[in-house]
Amino acid sequence: MWYGPQPTIVVHDPELTREVTPEINLFQKPHAGQFFTLLAPGLVSYNGDKWAENRKLINPAFHLEELEVNLIWFRFCTKTSCQRISKNRELVSPKGSFELDVWHHLQTLPSDAISRTAFGSDYEEGKRIIELQRELAEHCVQALASVFIPGLRFLPTKRNRRRRQIAKDVEDSIREIISFRMNSIRAGEACEDDLLGILLESSSQEIDNHESKDFGMSIEEVIDECKQFYFAGQETTSALLVWTMILLIRYPDWQARSRDCCRNFLVNCVFVQVLTN
């Protein structure tokens, strides 16, 4: 397909995708647009050696032992979300019905989990950052859906000013957290086992190994990866949960099998009644 004067190839074949993906120097990613750069810069936009170097630094965050730690937070956030939903059962009469819009809960669940796994003890500030990111995404979608006028994004309109302010607030907040973490590391404290802590530790080790600050990640790159982590997990997880619910409704036999699975493996869980009703 063509985007203006730029030809673009979209690969759908999984086998072909596997062949293309490792060729980091042969197949270059297209230039990211202004909104993509604003919302989710970082690894997904890098090419060649830069991509390989940063991927190496990010990989420790996805090692099995780290993912097992994250499961604790995933379980906690899921339990909390189920408890919130179960409170609405009080509004239903014994023989009646009640319509509940769960989209808000499906958005809150992944954002809570991402806040805790990405920012750890700085969870509350991380949650605020994610709320700002969500608002920023809405502004960008509105801009993309409007008529394109060259140079319009540079005008001081209300939407443009708000978009720039959000981007600045997000960057300043993450930078402040990073500064606090770096001071703690210099004071001899251990790095936290969240995404930000792993990135800082991995980058610091790379700098020490090569005895040069030319290696490792800059503060700006760490900020970009934190932004990207939200968009990599928030909307995809929310969409997956929605489609899971749609498919369970469409295929009642799957619903029954899922309930049986919950009864067999989650018997001792506090929120099992929510899952089985």
N, C-alpha and C positions, 0 to 999 in steps of 0.2 A: 504494500500500500504506500501511498504518498502522503506526507505531511508537508503541504506546500511544495517547495522545490526539493525536499529531502526524501529519497526512497528508503523504505523500511521493510525489513523481512520479519514476519511473525512466524515462529516455529511452533507447531502443535505436536509434532511427533516426539514422544518421550525418548526414543532411542537416538534420534537426531539431536535432541537437546543435550543428552549425555555426551555426545561427541563434540558439540559446539562449546559447552560450558568450560571445559578445562583449557581450551585454546585462548588464554587470556590476552595474548599478544596479537593473535590473528583476527579475532572477532571483537571489535571494540564496541562499548556501549554508546548509544547515541547521546548527544549533548543534552543534559537535563534542562528542562525549562525553568523559568524563574520561580514558579510556584513549587515545583518539585524540589528545587535547591533550597527553598525557604522551609519546606515542611520536613523533608527526609533526606538531608545530605548524608554523606558518609560512605560506608563500604559499597553500597549498591551503585554508587555513581562513579567509583574508581575504575581505572583500567590498568592493565599490565602489571608492572612491578609494584606499583603503589597498592593495587588491590591485593596482591600476594602478601606484601609486608603487613598490611593492616589486618588481613584475614588471620594471619599467624598470631597476631596479638589478641584478637577477639576470641579465637578458638577455645582457650581455657574456660571461658564462661559457659561453654556448651559441653564440657566433659561430663561424663556420667555422674561423678561424685557431686558436681555442682548442681546438676539437674535434680538429683535426689534431695538436696537441700531445698531447692525451689518447690518441690512437691509439698513440703510442709506448709508453705504459704498458699499454694494452690488449694490444698484441702481446707485450710482455715478460711480463705475467701469464699470458697464454694459453700461451706457450712454456713457462714454468715449470710450469704445471699439467699440460701434456702430458708433460713430462719426469717428473713425479711418477707419473703413471699408467703410463708406459712401463716404469718400474722393476718393476712387477708382472708383466711378461711373463716374467721370470726364473723365476717360480713355476710356469709352465706347461710341462709336458713336451711334446716334439715332436709326439706323437700324442694328447695329452690336452686337457683343457679346464679352465678356471678361472673361477669366478664372482667378480666384483669389484663391490662396492657403491661406485658413483661419486658418490653423493649428497653425501658430504663434500667431494669435489673440486668439485662444481658449486656448492656454497655458498662454498667458499674462493675460487674464481676471481673472482666479482664483488666479494666483500668486499675482496680484495687490490687490485683495480683501483680501487674506490671510495676506499680508504684513500690510495692514491697520488695520485689525481686531486683528491681533496678537501683533503688535508693536506700533500701534497708532501714536503718534507724532514722533516716531523713524522710520517712514515709509521708508525713503530712505535707512537707514542702514538695515532695515528688508528686503527690496527688494534685496539688495546686498547679504544678507544671503541666501535668497531663490535661487538666481542665482547660488551661490556656491553649495547649496544643489542639485540643478538640475545637475550640472556638476559632483558632487560626485556620484550621482545615475548612470550617464552614465558610469563612470569608473567602478563602481561595476558590472553593467550589462555586460560590456565587459569582466571583469574578470570571471564572472560566465559562460559566453558563451565560454570561452577558455578551453583548455585541463587542467584538474586538475593535478597539480604536487605538492605533499606534500611539504610544507615549502616554496613554491614559493613566497607567500605573504610577507615573511620576507626579501626577497632579495631587495636591493636598486635599483630596476628598475625604469625607468622614470615614469611609471604608478603608482607604489607603492608609490614613493616619492610624486607625485602630490596628490594622494589620502590622504596621511597622512597630507600634508600641508593644503588641503582644510578642512579636519576635524578639524585641529587646528585653522584655521582662523574662522570657524563657531563658535566654542566653545568660542574663545577669544572675538569675536564680541558680542555674546549674553551675555557673562559674563560682558562685559563693560557696556552694556545697563542695566543689572540687578543692577550693582554696582551704577550707576547713579540714578536709580529709588529708591534703598534702601536709598541712601543719602537724596533724596528728601522726602521720608517718615519720616526719622528721623528728618528732619527739620520742620516737621509738615504739609507738603503738602499732599493733597488728592491723593489717588491712581488713575491712569487713568483707564478708563473703557474698556481697551482692554484685550486680553487674558493674557498677561504677568502681567498687573496690577492686574487682578483678582486672578491669581495664587499667587502672592506675598502677596496680602491682605488676602486671605483665609489661606495661610500658617502662616502668622503672627498672625492671630486671633487664630489659633489652638495652636500655641506656647504659646500665652498669656493665653489661657483658661486652659492649663495644667501646666503653669509656668515651662516649660521644653523644651529645644531645641531638645529633643528626638522625639518630635511630629512635625508635619508640614513637609514641603519639604526642603531638602538641596538645595544649589545652583546648584549642579550637576543634581538633579532631575528636577528642573525647566528648566534647559537647555535642558534636554532630552525631556521634554514635548513640548517645543517650536519646537524642531526638528521634533517630531512626528506629530505636528499639520500641518506642511507643507505636509508631505506624506499622511496624512489622507484626505486632501482636494484637493491637487493639481492635481494629476493624475486621481483620481476618478472623479472630476468635469470635467476635460478636456475630459475624455472618455465618460462621460454622455452627454456632449454637442455634441460630434461627433456622437454618436448613435442617439441622438435626430434628428440631421440633416439628417442622413441616413434614418431614419424611415419616416420623413416628406417628403423626396424625393420619397421614395418607395410607400407611401400612400398619394396621392395628396389630397384626401378628408380631411385627418387630417390637411394638410397644409392650406386648405381653412378655416376649423373650427378654426385653431389657429389664422389666420389673422382676422377673425371675432371677436374672443375673444380680440385680441389686439385693434381693432377699438373700441370695446365697453368699455374697461377698461383703455385704454391708450390714449384717445383722446387728452388730454392736454399735453402729453409728447413731448419733443423736438424731440426725436429720433423715433417717431412713424412711420414716412415715411420710415425709414430704415427697420422697422419690417414688413411693409405692402407691400413691393415691392420685 
